Amino acid sequence: MIPSFRSDGNLPRGVHWSSWRELAARFGTTRHRRRLLSGLRKAIASLRHAACRVIYIDGSFVTAKPAPNDFDGCWSVFGVQPDKIDPVLLDFRNGRASQKAKYGGELFPAELPEGATGRRFLEFFQIDRRTGRPKGIVGLRLRSLPR
């Protein structure tokens, strides 16, 4: 279950496991947010095709911000079939422009280190960049999502 936001607009610390239905109901509150959800859904379909089992959603999309620019997140590499991954999900050039163009957001392999901090993306996304405080993200188990 996705908890209420803290006073700073972030989710409380930790990974908050969700169903697609709950994620869409909670964060698909405007036309713009529903467009972002549509792109996320396409990225999830692509990752499922490659046997990805878990994705984590972060960024302003899972905050109280009324109009997030995009979604951010990461996906677990465990069990993924590399030959079936959409090459766009592995293209990090030009500020991840190809990911943003195709899916409306950007996703990173969860177990790889983020460049500036050296933290794995799964850890990196659980720290507020502005304050350095821990914050929450949303986890989705892809096997449990409707196709």
C-alpha positions, 0 to 999 in steps of 0.5 A: 500500500502506498502511504500518505505523503510526508509534509515535504511531499515525499513518501515515507522512507522505504519501498512501498509495494503497490499494484498497478491499479493502486499506482494508477489511482494514486498518481494518475490524477491529471491528463499529464500524469496519465500520459506519463503512466501510459509511457511507464506501462509501455516500458514495463511491457518491454521489461516484462518481455525480457523477463524483468520481475521488479521495477521501482518508481521514483522521481517527482512522479511519486511525490505530491508535485502536481505536474511532474516532468517525467517518471524516474526509476530502476529495474532489477537485472536479476533474471533479465534476458539481455538479448530481449531488452529494448536497447533504448532502456540501455541508452543513457546518452544525451541525458537519456533522450531516447528513453524520454522520447519513447517512454516519457521517463527514464529507467536505470538498472537497479543494481548498477552504481549512479555516476556521481554518488556511486550508490546503486540506483535502488539506493540512490533513488531513496535519498532526496537530492535536495535535502539528503534525507531518506524518502520512499519509492514505489515497487511493482512486482511485474508478474502480478501486473495485468498484461 
